[in-house]
Protein backbone atom coordinates (compact mmCIF):
# COMPACT_ATOMS: atom_id res chain seq x y z
CA UNK A 1 0.00 0.00 0.00
CA UNK A 2 1.37 3.42 -0.95
CA UNK A 3 2.26 5.86 1.80
CA UNK A 4 -0.76 7.97 2.68
CA UNK A 5 -3.24 5.62 0.97
CA UNK A 6 -6.35 4.76 2.93
CA UNK A 7 -6.81 1.17 4.06
CA UNK A 8 -9.65 -0.40 2.04
CA UNK A 9 -12.82 -1.13 3.98
CA UNK A 10 -13.89 -3.98 1.68
CA UNK A 11 -12.47 -7.31 0.57
CA UNK A 12 -13.27 -10.07 -1.91
CA UNK A 13 -14.52 -13.36 -0.48
CA UNK A 14 -15.82 -16.77 -1.52
CA UNK A 15 -17.65 -17.16 1.78
CA UNK A 16 -20.69 -15.31 3.11
CA UNK A 17 -21.71 -14.06 -0.34
CA UNK A 18 -24.81 -14.50 -2.48
CA UNK A 19 -22.89 -16.22 -5.29
CA UNK A 20 -19.59 -18.10 -5.64
CA UNK A 21 -17.75 -14.93 -4.64
CA UNK A 22 -18.49 -11.30 -3.81
CA UNK A 23 -17.34 -8.31 -1.79
CA UNK A 24 -17.81 -7.88 1.97
CA UNK A 25 -17.33 -4.97 4.36
CA UNK A 26 -14.27 -5.23 6.66
CA UNK A 27 -15.80 -2.69 9.02
CA UNK A 28 -18.81 -0.40 9.28
CA UNK A 29 -19.01 1.90 6.24
CA UNK A 30 -20.74 5.27 6.13
CA UNK A 31 -23.07 6.45 3.36
CA UNK A 32 -21.20 8.14 0.52
CA UNK A 33 -17.91 6.36 1.20
CA UNK A 34 -15.92 5.49 -1.95
CA UNK A 35 -15.42 1.73 -1.65
CA UNK A 36 -12.89 1.62 -4.47
CA UNK A 37 -12.07 3.42 -7.71
CA UNK A 38 -10.85 2.17 -11.09
CA UNK A 39 -8.76 4.48 -13.31
CA UNK A 40 -9.92 4.74 -16.91
CA UNK A 41 -6.66 3.12 -18.05
CA UNK A 42 -7.67 -0.07 -16.17
CA UNK A 43 -10.90 -0.53 -18.18
CA UNK A 44 -10.79 -3.18 -20.90
CA UNK A 45 -12.29 -2.02 -24.19
CA UNK A 46 -11.06 -1.69 -27.80
CA UNK A 47 -9.22 1.53 -26.96
CA UNK A 48 -7.09 -0.16 -24.28
CA UNK A 49 -6.38 -3.35 -26.26
CA UNK A 50 -3.31 -4.09 -28.39
CA UNK A 51 -5.79 -4.38 -31.27
CA UNK A 52 -6.77 -0.70 -30.91
CA UNK A 53 -5.33 0.61 -34.19
CA UNK A 54 -6.57 -2.30 -36.33
CA UNK A 55 -10.07 -2.04 -34.87
CA UNK A 56 -10.13 1.72 -35.40
CA UNK A 57 -9.07 1.32 -39.04
CA UNK A 58 -11.73 -1.32 -39.63
CA UNK A 59 -14.52 0.45 -37.74
CA UNK A 60 -16.78 0.84 -40.78
CA UNK A 61 -16.77 -2.90 -41.59
CA UNK A 62 -17.32 -3.92 -37.95
CA UNK A 63 -20.70 -2.26 -37.55
CA UNK A 64 -23.42 -4.67 -36.45
CA UNK A 65 -26.84 -4.58 -34.75
CA UNK A 66 -25.29 -5.55 -31.40
CA UNK A 67 -22.51 -2.94 -31.52
CA UNK A 68 -20.31 -5.42 -29.62
CA UNK A 69 -18.01 -6.66 -32.39
CA UNK A 70 -14.98 -4.42 -31.63
CA UNK A 71 -15.01 -5.37 -27.94
CA UNK A 72 -15.45 -9.06 -28.73
CA UNK A 73 -12.57 -9.02 -31.23
CA UNK A 74 -10.38 -7.31 -28.63
CA UNK A 75 -11.38 -9.91 -26.04
CA UNK A 76 -10.71 -12.83 -28.40
CA UNK A 77 -7.18 -11.56 -28.96
CA UNK A 78 -6.42 -10.66 -25.34
CA UNK A 79 -7.92 -13.87 -23.96
CA UNK A 80 -5.77 -16.13 -26.18
CA UNK A 81 -2.51 -14.10 -26.20
CA UNK A 82 0.11 -15.32 -23.74
CA UNK A 83 1.69 -11.85 -23.77
CA UNK A 84 -1.56 -9.98 -23.12
CA UNK A 85 -1.43 -7.13 -20.62
CA UNK A 86 -4.91 -8.32 -19.57
CA UNK A 87 -3.92 -11.95 -18.93
CA UNK A 88 -4.11 -11.71 -15.08
CA UNK A 89 -7.67 -10.38 -15.32
CA UNK A 90 -8.96 -12.67 -18.07
CA UNK A 91 -7.34 -15.78 -16.56
CA UNK A 92 -9.91 -15.56 -13.76
CA UNK A 93 -12.38 -17.11 -16.21
CA UNK A 94 -11.00 -20.50 -17.20
CA UNK A 95 -14.38 -21.84 -18.30
CA UNK A 96 -17.04 -19.38 -19.45
CA UNK A 97 -19.70 -22.09 -19.34
CA UNK A 98 -19.53 -21.92 -15.55
CA UNK A 99 -21.49 -18.70 -15.98
CA UNK A 100 -24.41 -21.11 -16.56
CA UNK A 101 -26.01 -18.72 -19.00
CA UNK A 102 -29.13 -20.29 -20.60
CA UNK A 103 -27.36 -20.32 -23.99
CA UNK A 104 -25.17 -23.08 -22.50
CA UNK A 105 -28.19 -25.17 -21.51
CA UNK A 106 -29.44 -27.73 -24.00
CA UNK A 107 -32.41 -26.64 -26.10
CA UNK A 108 -34.50 -29.42 -24.53
CA UNK A 109 -33.59 -28.20 -21.04
CA UNK A 110 -34.53 -24.60 -21.85
CA UNK A 111 -37.85 -25.64 -23.30
CA UNK A 112 -38.67 -27.95 -20.40
CA UNK A 113 -37.72 -25.62 -17.54
CA UNK A 114 -38.49 -22.23 -19.07
CA UNK A 115 -41.55 -22.92 -21.23
CA UNK A 116 -43.83 -19.88 -21.27
CA UNK A 117 -41.24 -17.47 -19.84
CA UNK A 118 -40.02 -16.10 -23.18
CA UNK A 119 -36.41 -17.05 -22.42
CA UNK A 120 -36.13 -20.04 -24.81
CA UNK A 121 -37.24 -17.85 -27.71
CA UNK A 122 -34.88 -15.04 -26.65
CA UNK A 123 -31.90 -17.43 -26.42
CA UNK A 124 -32.71 -18.97 -29.82
CA UNK A 125 -32.67 -15.46 -31.27
CA UNK A 126 -29.38 -14.70 -29.50
CA UNK A 127 -27.70 -17.82 -30.84
CA UNK A 128 -28.92 -17.15 -34.37
CA UNK A 129 -27.71 -13.54 -34.22
CA UNK A 130 -24.33 -14.57 -32.76
CA UNK A 131 -23.74 -17.06 -35.55
CA UNK A 132 -24.75 -14.58 -38.24
CA UNK A 133 -22.57 -11.82 -36.74
CA UNK A 134 -19.57 -14.15 -36.52
CA UNK A 135 -19.93 -15.56 -40.05
CA UNK A 136 -20.81 -12.27 -41.79
CA UNK A 137 -18.66 -9.76 -39.90
CA UNK A 138 -16.11 -11.31 -37.55
CA UNK A 139 -14.74 -14.21 -39.61
CA UNK A 140 -13.95 -12.13 -42.73
CA UNK A 141 -12.21 -9.54 -40.54
CA UNK A 142 -10.01 -12.00 -38.64
CA UNK A 143 -9.07 -13.75 -41.89
CA UNK A 144 -7.82 -10.42 -43.21
CA UNK A 145 -5.63 -9.89 -40.10
CA UNK A 146 -3.77 -13.19 -39.54
CA UNK A 147 -1.11 -11.40 -37.50
CA UNK A 148 -3.65 -11.00 -34.66
CA UNK A 149 -6.34 -13.62 -35.13
CA UNK A 150 -6.55 -17.21 -36.32
CA UNK A 151 -9.89 -18.78 -37.39
CA UNK A 152 -8.68 -22.12 -36.00
CA UNK A 153 -8.24 -20.55 -32.57
CA UNK A 154 -10.77 -17.72 -32.61
CA UNK A 155 -13.77 -19.88 -33.35
CA UNK A 156 -17.53 -19.40 -33.27
CA UNK A 157 -17.58 -21.32 -29.96
CA UNK A 158 -15.09 -18.90 -28.37
CA UNK A 159 -17.05 -15.97 -29.79
CA UNK A 160 -20.28 -17.31 -28.26
CA UNK A 161 -18.54 -17.84 -24.91
CA UNK A 162 -17.27 -14.27 -24.93
CA UNK A 163 -20.72 -12.94 -25.80
CA UNK A 164 -21.99 -14.62 -22.61
CA UNK A 165 -19.03 -13.09 -20.73
CA UNK A 166 -19.88 -9.60 -22.01
CA UNK A 167 -23.57 -10.10 -21.25
CA UNK A 168 -22.78 -11.14 -17.68
CA UNK A 169 -19.95 -8.81 -16.71
CA UNK A 170 -19.72 -5.74 -18.94
CA UNK A 171 -20.84 -2.21 -18.08
CA UNK A 172 -22.22 0.55 -20.29
CA UNK A 173 -21.51 4.13 -19.34
CA UNK A 174 -24.72 6.19 -19.32
CA UNK A 175 -25.12 8.71 -22.13
CA UNK A 176 -25.17 12.32 -20.96
CA UNK A 177 -28.51 13.82 -21.97
CA UNK A 178 -27.64 17.32 -23.09
CA UNK A 179 -30.71 17.35 -25.28
CA UNK A 180 -33.52 15.04 -24.17
CA UNK A 181 -35.18 15.26 -27.60
CA UNK A 182 -32.08 14.11 -29.42
CA UNK A 183 -31.77 10.38 -30.07
CA UNK A 184 -28.33 9.25 -29.01
CA UNK A 185 -26.69 5.90 -29.47
CA UNK A 186 -25.82 4.10 -26.25
CA UNK A 187 -22.17 3.77 -25.32
CA UNK A 188 -20.54 0.43 -26.25
CA UNK A 189 -19.92 -2.06 -23.43
CA UNK A 190 -16.62 -2.31 -21.58
CA UNK A 191 -15.11 -4.60 -18.97
CA UNK A 192 -14.58 -3.05 -15.53
CA UNK A 193 -12.25 -5.14 -13.33
CA UNK A 194 -13.17 -5.19 -9.63
CA UNK A 195 -16.64 -3.70 -10.21
CA UNK A 196 -17.63 -6.91 -12.00
CA UNK A 197 -16.91 -8.89 -8.83
CA UNK A 198 -19.94 -7.40 -7.05
CA UNK A 199 -23.20 -9.30 -7.02
CA UNK A 200 -26.59 -7.76 -7.84
CA UNK A 201 -29.81 -7.31 -5.91
CA UNK A 202 -32.62 -4.87 -6.64
CA UNK A 203 -32.27 -3.43 -3.11
CA UNK A 204 -28.57 -2.66 -3.60
CA UNK A 205 -26.30 -0.72 -1.23
CA UNK A 206 -23.66 0.57 -3.70
CA UNK A 207 -23.61 2.19 -7.10
CA UNK A 208 -21.00 2.77 -9.81
CA UNK A 209 -20.35 6.43 -10.60
CA UNK A 210 -18.56 7.64 -13.72
CA UNK A 211 -16.09 10.55 -13.71
CA UNK A 212 -13.69 11.74 -16.44
CA UNK A 213 -10.72 10.26 -14.57
CA UNK A 214 -12.10 7.07 -13.04
CA UNK A 215 -15.10 4.95 -12.07
CA UNK A 216 -16.01 4.87 -8.38
CA UNK A 217 -18.12 2.42 -6.40
CA UNK A 218 -19.95 4.45 -3.75
CA UNK A 219 -21.94 3.32 -0.72
CA UNK A 220 -25.59 4.38 -1.04
CA UNK A 221 -26.37 3.86 2.65
CA UNK A 222 -24.57 2.80 5.83
CA UNK A 223 -23.17 -0.75 5.48
CA UNK A 224 -22.47 -2.92 8.50
CA UNK A 225 -19.30 -4.95 9.04
CA UNK A 226 -19.45 -8.36 7.22
CA UNK A 227 -22.43 -7.19 5.10
CA UNK A 228 -22.12 -7.98 1.39
CA UNK A 229 -21.63 -5.08 -1.03
CA UNK A 230 -24.24 -5.23 -3.78
CA UNK A 231 -24.26 -3.26 -7.02
CA UNK A 232 -27.24 -3.11 -9.37
CA UNK A 233 -27.44 -4.07 -13.01
CA UNK A 234 -30.58 -1.95 -13.36
CA UNK A 235 -34.27 -2.51 -12.79
CA UNK A 236 -34.39 -6.07 -14.07
CA UNK A 237 -36.97 -8.81 -13.71
CA UNK A 238 -35.81 -12.33 -12.89
CA UNK A 239 -36.35 -13.50 -16.45
CA UNK A 240 -34.04 -10.72 -17.65
CA UNK A 241 -31.42 -11.55 -15.00
CA UNK A 242 -31.43 -15.21 -16.02
CA UNK A 243 -31.39 -14.42 -19.75
CA UNK A 244 -28.59 -11.85 -19.50
CA UNK A 245 -26.55 -12.92 -16.47
CA UNK A 246 -27.40 -16.53 -15.63
CA UNK A 247 -28.84 -15.98 -12.13
CA UNK A 248 -32.02 -14.88 -10.37
CA UNK A 249 -33.08 -13.23 -7.14
CA UNK A 250 -35.07 -15.43 -4.72
CA UNK A 251 -38.84 -15.22 -5.18
CA UNK A 252 -40.57 -12.98 -4.14
CA UNK A 253 -37.79 -10.49 -3.28
CA UNK A 254 -37.25 -9.04 -6.76
CA UNK A 255 -39.37 -5.88 -6.73
CA UNK A 256 -38.70 -5.43 -10.47
CA UNK A 257 -40.26 -8.71 -11.59
CA UNK A 258 -42.50 -8.45 -14.66
CA UNK A 259 -44.70 -10.67 -16.79
CA UNK A 260 -45.77 -10.29 -20.42
CA UNK A 261 -49.27 -10.60 -21.80
CA UNK A 262 -48.65 -11.11 -25.50
CA UNK A 263 -50.64 -8.77 -27.70
CA UNK A 264 -51.76 -11.80 -29.67
CA UNK A 265 -53.32 -13.20 -26.46
CA UNK A 266 -55.49 -10.09 -26.14
CA UNK A 267 -56.50 -10.44 -29.79
CA UNK A 268 -57.46 -14.08 -29.20
CA UNK A 269 -59.48 -12.98 -26.18
CA UNK A 270 -61.34 -10.48 -28.36
CA UNK A 271 -61.94 -13.17 -30.98
CA UNK A 272 -63.76 -15.25 -28.36
CA UNK A 273 -66.09 -12.27 -27.78
CA UNK A 274 -66.99 -11.94 -31.47
CA UNK A 275 -70.33 -13.69 -32.04
CA UNK A 276 -70.53 -13.66 -35.83
CA UNK A 277 -68.54 -13.08 -39.03
CA UNK A 278 -69.34 -9.37 -39.12
CA UNK A 279 -67.94 -8.88 -35.64
CA UNK A 280 -64.84 -10.86 -36.63
CA UNK A 281 -64.28 -8.52 -39.60
CA UNK A 282 -64.79 -5.48 -37.36
CA UNK A 283 -62.25 -6.88 -34.90
CA UNK A 284 -59.72 -7.37 -37.69
CA UNK A 285 -60.25 -3.76 -38.84
CA UNK A 286 -59.72 -2.52 -35.29
CA UNK A 287 -56.51 -4.53 -34.92
CA UNK A 288 -55.18 -3.26 -38.24
CA UNK A 289 -55.92 0.29 -37.14
CA UNK A 290 -54.05 -0.23 -33.88
CA UNK A 291 -51.12 -1.56 -35.93
CA UNK A 292 -51.13 1.51 -38.17
CA UNK A 293 -51.08 3.64 -35.02
CA UNK A 294 -48.02 1.65 -33.76
CA UNK A 295 -49.96 0.63 -30.65
CA UNK A 296 -49.73 -3.12 -31.31
CA UNK A 297 -47.31 -5.28 -33.28
CA UNK A 298 -47.08 -8.93 -34.27
CA UNK A 299 -44.69 -10.08 -31.53
CA UNK A 300 -45.39 -7.29 -29.05
CA UNK A 301 -46.42 -7.65 -25.43
CA UNK A 302 -48.17 -5.69 -22.72
CA UNK A 303 -45.94 -5.71 -19.66
CA UNK A 304 -47.20 -6.02 -16.08
CA UNK A 305 -45.18 -5.41 -12.93
CA UNK A 306 -46.04 -6.08 -9.32
CA UNK A 307 -48.28 -3.01 -9.15
CA UNK A 308 -50.02 -3.25 -12.50
CA UNK A 309 -49.44 -2.42 -16.16
CA UNK A 310 -46.10 -0.90 -17.17
CA UNK A 311 -47.35 -0.29 -20.72
CA UNK A 312 -50.57 1.34 -19.62
CA UNK A 313 -50.88 3.88 -22.46
CA UNK A 314 -50.71 1.19 -25.16
CA UNK A 315 -52.95 -1.24 -23.26
CA UNK A 316 -55.52 1.44 -22.44
CA UNK A 317 -55.78 2.46 -26.11
CA UNK A 318 -56.00 -1.17 -27.26
CA UNK A 319 -58.81 -2.02 -24.84
CA UNK A 320 -60.62 1.19 -25.72
CA UNK A 321 -60.53 0.49 -29.45
CA UNK A 322 -61.37 -3.21 -29.13
CA UNK A 323 -64.46 -2.37 -27.09
CA UNK A 324 -65.77 0.38 -29.39
CA UNK A 325 -69.13 -0.11 -31.06
CA UNK A 326 -69.20 -0.23 -34.85
CA UNK A 327 -70.33 3.40 -35.00
CA UNK A 328 -67.70 4.60 -32.51
CA UNK A 329 -64.95 2.84 -34.43
CA UNK A 330 -66.03 4.27 -37.80
CA UNK A 331 -65.85 7.78 -36.29
CA UNK A 332 -62.48 6.90 -34.81
CA UNK A 333 -61.29 5.78 -38.27
CA UNK A 334 -62.55 8.98 -39.90
CA UNK A 335 -60.47 10.97 -37.44
CA UNK A 336 -57.49 8.70 -38.27
CA UNK A 337 -57.19 7.71 -34.63
CA UNK A 338 -56.89 11.29 -33.41
CA UNK A 339 -58.75 12.27 -30.27
CA UNK A 340 -58.79 15.40 -28.21
CA UNK A 341 -55.37 15.44 -26.54
CA UNK A 342 -55.54 15.59 -22.79
CA UNK A 343 -51.77 15.12 -22.42
CA UNK A 344 -50.45 14.08 -19.03
CA UNK A 345 -53.96 13.91 -17.55
CA UNK A 346 -54.92 11.18 -20.06
CA UNK A 347 -51.72 9.24 -19.34
CA UNK A 348 -52.35 9.52 -15.62
CA UNK A 349 -55.88 8.18 -16.04
CA UNK A 350 -54.57 5.17 -18.01
CA UNK A 351 -51.90 4.46 -15.39
CA UNK A 352 -54.42 4.55 -12.55
CA UNK A 353 -57.05 2.51 -14.41
CA UNK A 354 -54.57 -0.28 -15.23
CA UNK A 355 -52.84 -0.37 -11.86
CA UNK A 356 -53.71 -3.29 -9.62
CA UNK A 357 -55.43 -0.78 -7.33
CA UNK A 358 -57.67 0.49 -10.11
CA UNK A 359 -58.09 -2.44 -12.48
CA UNK A 360 -61.05 -3.99 -10.65
CA UNK A 361 -63.04 -0.81 -11.39
CA UNK A 362 -62.72 -1.21 -15.18
CA UNK A 363 -65.89 -1.82 -17.15
CA UNK A 364 -66.94 -5.44 -17.52
CA UNK A 365 -65.94 -5.89 -21.16
CA UNK A 366 -62.40 -4.60 -20.56
CA UNK A 367 -62.05 -6.92 -17.56
CA UNK A 368 -63.29 -9.92 -19.53
CA UNK A 369 -60.68 -9.33 -22.23
CA UNK A 370 -57.86 -9.01 -19.68
CA UNK A 371 -59.16 -12.02 -17.79
CA UNK A 372 -59.19 -14.24 -20.87
CA UNK A 373 -55.79 -12.97 -22.06
CA UNK A 374 -54.32 -13.81 -18.65
CA UNK A 375 -55.82 -17.29 -18.84
CA UNK A 376 -54.36 -17.84 -22.32
CA UNK A 377 -50.96 -16.69 -21.05
CA UNK A 378 -50.94 -18.99 -18.01
CA UNK A 379 -51.60 -21.98 -20.25
CA UNK A 380 -48.26 -21.36 -21.98
CA UNK A 381 -46.43 -22.68 -18.89
CA UNK A 382 -45.84 -26.38 -18.27
CA UNK A 383 -46.99 -26.21 -14.62
CA UNK A 384 -49.56 -24.08 -12.80
CA UNK A 385 -48.64 -21.58 -10.10
CA UNK A 386 -49.86 -23.81 -7.28
CA UNK A 387 -47.50 -26.64 -8.31
CA UNK A 388 -44.51 -24.29 -8.43
CA UNK A 389 -45.43 -22.71 -5.09
CA UNK A 390 -45.70 -26.14 -3.49
CA UNK A 391 -42.20 -27.01 -4.71
CA UNK A 392 -40.81 -23.70 -3.45
CA UNK A 393 -42.40 -24.08 -0.03
CA UNK A 394 -41.28 -27.69 0.57
CA UNK A 395 -37.65 -27.60 1.71
CA UNK A 396 -36.93 -31.21 0.74
CA UNK A 397 -38.35 -30.72 -2.76
CA UNK A 398 -36.41 -27.48 -3.17
CA UNK A 399 -33.13 -29.08 -2.07
CA UNK A 400 -33.50 -31.74 -4.76
CA UNK A 401 -33.52 -29.12 -7.52
CA UNK A 402 -30.40 -28.36 -9.53
CA UNK A 403 -29.18 -24.76 -9.79
CA UNK A 404 -30.83 -24.49 -13.19
CA UNK A 405 -34.13 -25.92 -11.98
CA UNK A 406 -34.14 -23.56 -9.01
CA UNK A 407 -33.46 -20.47 -11.11
CA UNK A 408 -36.10 -21.48 -13.64
CA UNK A 409 -38.55 -21.91 -10.75
CA UNK A 410 -37.82 -18.37 -9.49
CA UNK A 411 -38.54 -16.98 -12.97
CA UNK A 412 -41.79 -18.90 -13.37
CA UNK A 413 -43.01 -17.95 -9.89
CA UNK A 414 -42.34 -14.27 -10.47
CA UNK A 415 -44.17 -14.20 -13.79
CA UNK A 416 -47.12 -16.43 -12.91
CA UNK A 417 -47.83 -14.68 -9.61
CA UNK A 418 -48.25 -11.37 -11.48
CA UNK A 419 -50.46 -12.91 -14.16
CA UNK A 420 -52.59 -14.73 -11.60
CA UNK A 421 -53.06 -11.49 -9.68
CA UNK A 422 -54.31 -9.87 -12.89
CA UNK A 423 -56.61 -12.85 -13.34
CA UNK A 424 -58.02 -12.57 -9.83
CA UNK A 425 -58.66 -8.82 -10.15
CA UNK A 426 -60.55 -9.21 -13.42
CA UNK A 427 -62.76 -12.19 -12.68
CA UNK A 428 -63.26 -15.41 -10.71
CA UNK A 429 -60.96 -18.42 -10.88
CA UNK A 430 -63.92 -20.69 -11.58
CA UNK A 431 -64.75 -18.91 -14.82
CA UNK A 432 -61.12 -19.29 -15.94
CA UNK A 433 -61.15 -23.04 -15.46
CA UNK A 434 -64.25 -23.29 -17.65
CA UNK A 435 -62.48 -21.65 -20.61
CA UNK A 436 -61.07 -23.85 -23.35
N, C-alpha and C positions, 0 to 999 in steps of 0.2 A: 504494500500500500504506500502511495506517495506521501511525503511529509505534508501535513496539513489537510489531507483528504479525510472526509468523514467516514467513520465505520458504517458499512451498510447495515440496515435494519431488517434485511430480508435474506433468505437463502433458498436454494433449490433443494428439493427433497423428493424421495420416492416413497416416503411414508407420511401418513396423515393427510393425503391429498385426494381430490375427487377422481383423478385418473392415475395413470402409471407414475406420473411425476407432476410436480407443480412447485409453487413458491409459497413459503410460509414466513410469518413475521417472527424475527428473533426477539423482539420486545414490543411493547405498546407503541403504536404509531399514531401520530396526530393527523387530523384532516389537513389536506394540502401538502403533506410531505412528499418530496420527490423520491420515490422508491429506487429508481435508477434512471440513467439517461444513456442514450445510444447516439454517438456522433453520426452525422450523415455519411461519413466515409466508411462506416461499419455496416451500412445497409447493402444487401446484395440485390442488384438489379443490372440491366444491361450496361448502364453507365459506369459500374464499378467492376465489371468483368473484363478479363483479358480479351474478350471478343468484341469489346466496345466499338472499335473503329469499323470492323467488318459489318456489324449489325447496323451501324449508322449509315454506312454506304448502301446497304441493301434494304433500307427502311421501306421504300416504296413497294418492293416485292414481298414484304413480310406482313403486309396488312391482312387482317382476317377478322371475321365477326367477333371472335373472342378477345382480340387485342393482346393475347398472351404470348404470341409466338416469339418475340425477341427475348423475353424473360426465360422461356422454356429452352430456347437454343443456348442461352448463356448457362443455364443450369445443367443442360446435357454436357456441355464442355467441362464446366467446373467440377461436376460430380465425378467424371471419369478421368480427369487429368491428375496424375500423381503429383505434379508440381503446382497444383492450384493453391492460390492464396487462401481459398475458402475451404480447403480440405478439412481442417479441424471442425468447422461448423457442419459441413455436409456429411461427414463421417458419423455423425450422431444417428443418422438414418441408414442403417445397413439393410433394411428390408421395408420398403414403402408399403407393402401389403399388410404390415402390422397396423397401419392406420385403420384397417377394417372398413374402409369406404365401401358403400354398396356396389360400386363398380367392380370390386374384387369378389363379390359374392357370385355364386352361380346364378344364371337366369332363373332356373327352377326355384332356387332358394328365395330370390327377390319376389317372385310371383306368389310363392306360397305364404311368406311371412308378411309381405307388404301389399297384398292385393287390396285395391280400393284407396290406397293412400296417395297415389299419384307418383310415388317414387320410382317404381319399375319403369314407367313410361319416361320419366325424366332421365333416368340412367341410360336407357336405350338410346335416347336422343343424344346424350353426352357422348356415348361410345361411338355413335355414328359420326358425330361432328369431329371428334378427336381423330378418327381414322381419315376422314376427308381432309382435315387440316394438315395432318402429317403427310399424306400422299400428294396433295395438291400444292402445298406451300413449303413444308419443312424439308421433305426428301429432296426435291430439286435444288434447294438452297445448300444443303449439306454436301450434296454431290459436287456442287460447283466450288466448294471450299474444303478440299481434302486435307489441307494443312491443319484444320481444326476439328473436323468431324469425319466420322467413318460410318457409312450406313450399316456395316456389320456390327458395330458397337452401339451406335446411336439409333436404336431400333424403335419401331412402333410401340413395343412393350415398355421400353424405358420412357418413351414420351408419355404414354398413358400413366405410368407410375408417377412421373413428375407433375402431370396435370393434377392428380390426386393430392400430391404434396403441396402444390400452389393453392388448391382449393382449401386445404386444411390449415395452412400455416401462413399464407401471405397476408399482407395488409395493403389497403388502398388509402392514400392520403386524400382527405376530403378536398373537393374543389372549392376555392374561395368564390363566393357569390357576390361579385361586384355589381352585376346586373341580373336580378332575379328573372327577368324576361328573356334573357339570352340563354339559348341551349348550349351547354358546354359538355364536352366529352369528359368522362370520368378519368382520373389518373390511372395509369397502368399499375398492376400489382407489383409489390416488392417484398423481399424477405427481410424480416427484422429480427436478427438474433437477440436472444434474451426475452424480448416481448412475446415471442411465439412459444415460450415455455409456460405461460400463464394459462390456466383453464378458464372456461367461460361459465357464467350463470347469468340469468336475466337480472337478478338482484346483486349486481357486482359492486365491489368496493374500491376499484381502481379504474383509471381510464388513461389511454395513450393520448398525449398532447403533441402537436407538431409545431416546431419552431424552425426558423431558417438554419440554425446551427445543429440542432439535434432533435431527437424524439424523447419525450419524458413520460414515464409512468408515474401518475400522481394519485395519491390516496384521496378518495372521494368522501370518506368519513373516517372517524377513529377506528383503528384496527387493533384488536387485542393480540397479545403475545400468543404464538402458536396458531393463530387464525390463518387460513389460506388466503392468499391474494388472488382475487378473481378479476379478470378483464371482461369486456363484453365484445362479442362479434356483431352486435347490433340487435335489433328487436326481431328475433328469429323464432319461429315455431319449431317444435320438435322435428317435424318432417323436414324442414329446411336444414336443421342442424345435422340430422342423419345424412341427408343427401349431400351436403357440402363438406361436412367435417367428420362424419362417421361416429357421432355420439349423440346422446339425448340427455335432457334433464329429467329427473324422476317425476312421474305423474303424481299429483297435479300441480307441481311447483312452478312450471313454466307459464308465467303470466302472459306470454306472447303467443301461446298456442293458437292456431287457426285451423279452420276446416273449409273446404271448397264445396259449394253446390254448383255443379256444372250447369252452364246456361242451357245446355241441351236437356237437362233434367227438368228444368222449369218449363221448357217447351213441351216435353212429353206430358207434364202435369196438365198443361193447358189443353193438349190434345184429348186427354181423358174427359175434359169438361165439354168439348165440342160434341153436340148431339146429332148433327147431320152434316152432309157434304158442304152445304153453304157455310156453316160455321167453321168447318175445316179450312175452306178457302179464305175466309176472313182472317182466321188465325195466321195462315201463311202470309197474307198481305201485311198483317201487323208485324210479324217477325222480320220480313224483308225491310219494312220501314225502319225498324229498330236497328237493323244492320246498316242501312244507309246513314243513319244518324250516329253510327259508331258506338252504339250503346251495347250491342251484343255482337259476338263473333263466334265462329264455328267451334273453336276449342277453348272459349273463354269460360270464366267461372266467377260466381259471386262469392266473396270471401266473408266468412264469419269469424269473429274472435270471441273471447269469453264474455263480452258484454253486448254482443249483437253484430250487425252487419258492418263490415269495414269498407264495403263498396256500396254504400247506401244510396248515393245519387243515381247510379246505374240501375240498381235493383228497384228503387222507387219508380223510376221512369218505366222500366220494363213491366212491372205489375200494373201500373196505371194504364199503359197502352193495351196490355193483354185483356184488361177488364173493361175496356171501353165498349159501349154499344156500337152497332154498325153506323148509326148516324154521328155519334161522337168521333168515331175514327175517321169517317169521310171528311169531317170538318178539320180534324187534325191533319189529314193528308193535304187538304187544300191550303192550309197554312204552312205546309212543308215542315211540320214538326215544331214550328215556332209557337211559343206561348208567351204570355206577358211575363217578363223577367222580374222575379222577386229577389234575385241575387242571394245574398247570404241567408236571408230569412227562409227562402225555399229550401236551401241546403240544410239548414238547421232543423226544419220540419221533417225532412227525409231522415236525418240522423236520429231524431227522437222517435219517429214512427217505427224505425227498423232496429232500434235498440231492444235488448231483451226486457227492458222496463216498459217499453211502449208497444211492443209487437202484438201483445194480446188484445190491444184495443183496435187493431186493424179491422177493416170490414171483412165480412165472412168470406167473400170470394177470394180476396187476397190471401187470407189465412189458409184457405183450402189449397191454393196453388203452392204455397210454401210448405204446407204439411205434406202434400204428395211428393214434391221435389225432394224433401228430406227423406221420405220413405224410400224413394228410388235410389238415393245416394247411399243410404245405409245398407241396401242390398248388394252394393258393390263389394263389401267386405266379406271375407270368408267366415268370420265368426261375429256373433252379435255382441253388444256392449256388455251384457250380463256375464257372458262366458269369459270375456277378457278381464272384467272386474273380479270375478271369482278366482281366476289364476293369480291376479295381482295381490289379492288379499290373503291367499293361502301361502304361508311362508315355505312350506315343503314343496309346493308346486312351483313357486317362484325360484327356489334354489336349484331346481332341476333344469331350468332354462339356460341355454348358452347365452353368451354376451349378445349375439345377434338376435336371438329370440326375445331377449329382454328389451333391447332397444326398439325392436319392431313393435312389441307390446306397448311401450310408452307412447309411440307415435299413434298407434291405433286408438288407444284410450283417449288421448288428447283430442283427436279429431271426432271420434264417435260421441264423446260426451257433449261436445258443442252441438253436433247435429241432433242428438237426441233432445237436448234442451230446446232447440228450435222446434222440434216435433211436438214436445209437450206443451209449448206455449201457443201452438197453432191448432191444437186439436187433442183428441183422446187417443191413447195407445190402442184401444180396442178397434177404432176405425182404421188404424194403420194396418193391423194384422189382417183385416178383411180385404185389403187391396191386393190385387194380383201383381 
